[in-house]
Amino acid sequence: MSWLQREVPASALVVAIDPGKAFNRVWLATGDGPVGDPVSLAVLRDGVDELQRLIEASGVGGVPVIALEETGGLHRAWAAELERRWPGSLRLFAPSQTTAARGQLGTRRFKTDDRDCAALIWLARQGAGRPAEPQTVDAMLAAVRHRAQLVDARSRLQQHLHDHLNGLCPGLSAPAGHGRALKLEGPTGQAVLACAAAFAGRPPSKRSLQARALGRVTDTTAEFWTGRWKRLLTPPADAELRAARLRRGLDRWRDLQADIDAAERQLELLLAQTDGQVLTTLPGVAVIRAAAFCAHTLPVERWPTPEHLYSATGLAPATYQSSTINRRGSISRQGLAEHRNALMGIAWGLSQNSPAFRARDRELRARGFQPIQARVALARHACRLCWRLLHTQQPYDDQRYAAARRRGR
């Protein structure tokens, strides 16, 4: 990583790329100024071939330094191909870095593709940027985000299913705190939805309810729901139409659940190919939480200390210092919210399943910390622990961790 911290020699060729949907804006420059005019290259293979021709025709020897802005998913295809053709030459920059660099150059409020390229060249000359992720980590990040989108879609669909069920069978599903809530993801919830769709809101028998369950539904549970069903008001006049909508919604929910299961199997395979597999030894941290955190953290060599990693998640407190004034604010929220949420998820799992972290959580609560404040504090310790495990590749031992904590390490 030391090469990223050194300024680029003036004799080196710097290639700045501002990605677009159909065309990428490209600048070539050395310390003496631009090499040729800025060009727009197609995002297809022809564009990369033309870029290679321009680099070879520039007459600048050595390996070029390629600065590429991370713009959503638009940069990914070129990033993979550029890393394949010029290994180790690619540097990635967040849009916020480009904006800050434009401010340093006096063009913050005048955004154009060419000005963004100029800012990228300015940043690359100073040795800024980060290398491209290994292919396995990049694939894991794509799988993590894909699963998150599916889970979000499932949550919205579950709200629609509850709405359909309450319209078809008024009062059957009570909110939490007002009776027995119906969990749609469980065997009982699936059986109730299937019966509501099959009988257009009319109450089923206990045998029918149990027959449509995808898992085990006890006699007591079946009797509760069928007994409650019989006390409901009459289904609405358009019950058949509502039942048809509910049936299609239930089919979509099951398809989404199958997609989520497939995504989780992919994450399990991808995580096993990285150093992040060691995080699954943490209590309460299985494949999903470990993969979500590692997708934004690996390779761990990017972070010289655990404090650098913690600060990158945005959970470190913001600070303000001027002369004799020294203030600490709330969390900085810099970096990606996905990274921050993944670390908070690990802290939550540890606080529920690790004796050492449970004890630490109780101490924080006794000192007057609110639940969210205690979890943020635990996240700092979890971050240091994860950083150490990723470096040493030694499985977690709760007793060893508790002993190290008593020693003040």
Summary of the structure (lengths in Angstrom):
residues: 409
radius of gyration: 27.5
end to end distance: 26.8
largest distance: 84.8
contacts: 1239
relative contact order: 0.07
helix: 58%
strand: 10%
